[in-house]
């Protein structure tokens, strides 16, 4: 058994999600290599080589992979994956974009959003917004897998000394072109990696009121999220959305403010270790999953909470 892990990176450093994918690969009990595809990505490849348990790092350093265009990277993975039994990536936006294309190129079924590895061919994954956990057994000779990062503790980032081998394969599908990107800059931790998250919902009433969360977030060192209802209402940008169609988080502390607790939102945060809910509706579904609940008007509760911190 051999596994190829697809590294997620910015050409300079690895994303923490790569370490979660690595942990899932280790659960498969196989020999593990890592593929780093990018442009000027030698630093990311060296970081991958330092991960404990990695056999070797395959580094595809070419301009066509510089912006991680899925049409190009998927062709590379399909070629490089020939000798491997498993291809594993994190179920991030990037992984969800690339891996279905890889599965189609290899003519196998993708096993998505895995939360547990039962054996070499059997996995658990959530369905129906996490209300049911399905056990899936695959008979495909080659398995294309994405893993939910919050379900696997990250593998150690150091302790390894793998070799780095260059991959000369160049694939330019000519189907897409990178134009530009706008990256939001913030001193707060990234939403999916933050140990504390405070999120606002429709109860915040407007985007201006989300500023009430900033003081609390700054004092706690927390990231700020939002429910889909708040995003759909235009209060905040969609990169703040937590939920089934947003980001999946599992922080040590999750504070839900003015969030009713629709299934769509719960699917993205119910694995948080401690959940605190603030809502003026004592029948709100969020209280069914909350460890601590405060039935109060958020416009009164938030200033008081901030003053106590």
N, C-alpha and C positions, 0 to 999 in steps of 0.2 A: 504494500500500500504506500502510495506517495501522494503528497498534497502540495499544490501551488497556491500560495496566498498572494492576493493582489494588494500591493501596498497603496495606501492613500496618502498623498503628500502634496507639498507646494513647491517641489523641486529643491527645497532647502532642508526641510524637516518633515518627519513623519507625522501624520495625524494620529491622535490617540486611538482612533477607531481601528488602526492597523493592529494595535496590540490586542484589542478585543477579538479581532478576526484570528489572530495568531493563537489565542487561547482556545478558540473553537477548533482550530486545526489540530492543536495538541490533544484535544479530547478524542479526535479520530484515531489517535495512536499510530500515526504514520510518519514517515520521513517528510520533512517540511522544507520547501524552498520558497523564496519570496521573489516576486517580479516587481521591479521598480521601473515604470515607464514614464519618461518625461524629457525635458530638455535642460541640460546643465544640472542634472539631478544626482551628481556624484555624492554630494553631502547626504542626501536622503538615502542613497544606497549604502553608504558607510553606517548610517544610523540603523538601517535594517540588518546589516551584518552583525551589529552588536547585540541584537536580540537573542536571548538564550534559546537554544533548541533549533536554530536555523541551520540547515545544511549548507546552502549556498544562496547567494543573491544574484538574480539575473537582472542586469541593468541595460535597458533599452533607452539609450540617450540619443534622441534625434528631434529635430524641430517639429516634426509632424505629431509628436506626442506631447509637445510643450504645454498645451492647454487642455489636455485630457479629453479631447474630442472622442466621444463614445464610438463613432463610426470607425475611427482609426485604431483606437486601443483594443476594441473587441476583436479586430482582425489579427492583431498581434497576439493576444491571449489565446485565440483559437489555434494559432500555429505553435506557440510555445508550449501549450498544454498537452500536446500529443502524448508524451510519455507519462502523464500524471493520471491518477485515479480520481482525484478530487480537485476542484478549483473553488477556492473560498475567498469571499470578499465581505466587507461590512455592508449592512443594509442601509447605507447612507444615500444621499441624493446621487452621489457619484456611482456608488455600487448598483443602485437600482436602475441607473441609466445604461451602464455597460453590460452587466451580467445577463440580462435577457437576450441581448444580441449574441453574446457568447454561446448561450444555450441553443439558440436558433442555428448558429453556424455549426455547432457540434451535433445538432439534431437530437438533443436530449431534453428532458423536462427539467426546469429549474426548481430547486427546493428553496423557497423564499422565507426570510424572516425567522430563521431557526433560533429557538431559545434553549434547546438542549440536544445533546448528541447521545442517543441511546446505544448505538452500535455503529459499525461501519456503513450500514445501509438504512438505519432507522433514526428518525429525528422527530422532535416535537416543535410545533409552530402554532401560533395563535390564529384563530379564525373568528368571524363574527365579532369584530372589534375587541377581541381578547376574551370574550365570554366563554369560548370553548377552546380547549387545547387539543389540536389534532396530532395524532401519531402517524407519521408518514414513512412508508417503507419504499425505497426506490430499487428497481431492478436494473437501472441503467448502469452500464459498465463504467461510465465516466459521470461523475456527479458535479453539477454546478450549483453552488450553495451561497446564499447570502445569510448573514447572521445578525440578529438584533444585538447591538453592542451593549445594551444595558443588561443583557442576560449573562454575559461572560465577564468575569473579572479580568482586567488587562494582564497580559503576560509581562514578565520583567523586561524592561527596556535595555538592560545590559546583562553582561555575563556570557555573551556569545562572541565568537571570533570566526564567523563564516567568511568564505572567500567570495569575491565579487567577480562575476563573469560578464563580459560584454555580450549583448545580443545585437546582431547586425541587421535583423529583419526590419524592413521599413515598409509600412503600409499607409498609404494615403488614399482613402476611399474616394476622395473628391466629392463627397456628398454634403459636407458642411464646412463652414469657415468661421474661425473665431474673429469676432469684431471688436468687442470691448467688454469690460466688466467694471462694475462699481461695487467696491467693497466697503461695507459700513465699518467705521472705526469706533471701537469702544474700549474703555479701560476695564469694563466688567468682564467676568469670565464668559466663555462661550457657553451657550445655552445647554447643549447636550453633555458638556463636561463639568458643569458647575455643581459643587456640593450642596448649594442652596439655590432654590429658584422661587421667585415670587411672581405670580401671574395674575393678570386682571381679565375680567370678562365683560359681558354686556352691561353689567351693573356699574361699570366705571362711567358710563353715559357718553363720554367723548374722549378723544385722544388727548386733549389738554389735561384731563384728570389723571392720565397715566403718570404724569410727573409726580403724583402723590406717592407712587411706588419707589421713585428714585432715591429718596432719602433713606428709606428703609433698606433698599438694596445696597446702597453705599455703606451703611453701617454694618450690614451682615456679610458683605462681600458676595452678594448674590447676583445671579443673572435675572433678567426680566423677561417673562413670557406672556402669552395671551391665549385666550380661547379662540376657536374659529369664529364664534359669533362676533367677537371684538374685531377680528381681522376683516371679516366680511362687511362689517359696518364701517370700515375705513378708519378705525381708531388708530391702528398701528400697522406697520408693514407685515407682510406674510412670513418673513423670516423669523418672526417672533412666535409663530403659532405652535402650540403644543397640542398634540392629538393624533388621531388615526391618520389624517391627511397632512399632518404637520411633523413636528419633531417628537421623538420618543425620548423621554427623560426619566431618570430614576435617581434623583439626588437624595442626600441624607435628609434634607428638609424641603418640603414643597408647601408653599403658602398660596392658597387659592382665594382670591379676593373678588367678590361679585361674580362668581362663576357658579352656574346652577348645577353643573355636573352631568351634562349630556354624555351619552355613551361614547360619542366621538372624542370628547376631551379625556374622559377617564382612560380610554385605551392608550393614551400617550403619557400618563403620569401615575397610574395606580400602583406601579411597582416601587414608588418612592418609599423610603424607609419610614418617614414620619410625615403625615399630611395634616396641615392645619387649614381649616376653612373659615372664612368670614363671609357671612351672607345674612341679609335681614329676613329671608324666608326660611323659617324653621323646617319646612317640608322639602327643601332643596335636596335633590339626590346626592349632592356632593358630601352631605353629612353622613351618608351611609358608608363611605369609604374613608372618611376623615378620622384620624386618631384624636384630634382636638377640634372642636367646633365652637365658634362664637357667633351667636345670633345677635347681630347688631348692624346698624347703619355704617357702611364702610367709611363714609365721610366724617363720621365721628370716631370710629375705631382706629383708622389709619394714623391720624395725627397723634392720638394718644399712644399708640404702639411705638411710633417713632420717638416720642418724648421719653419713653421708658427704656429705650435701647441705649 
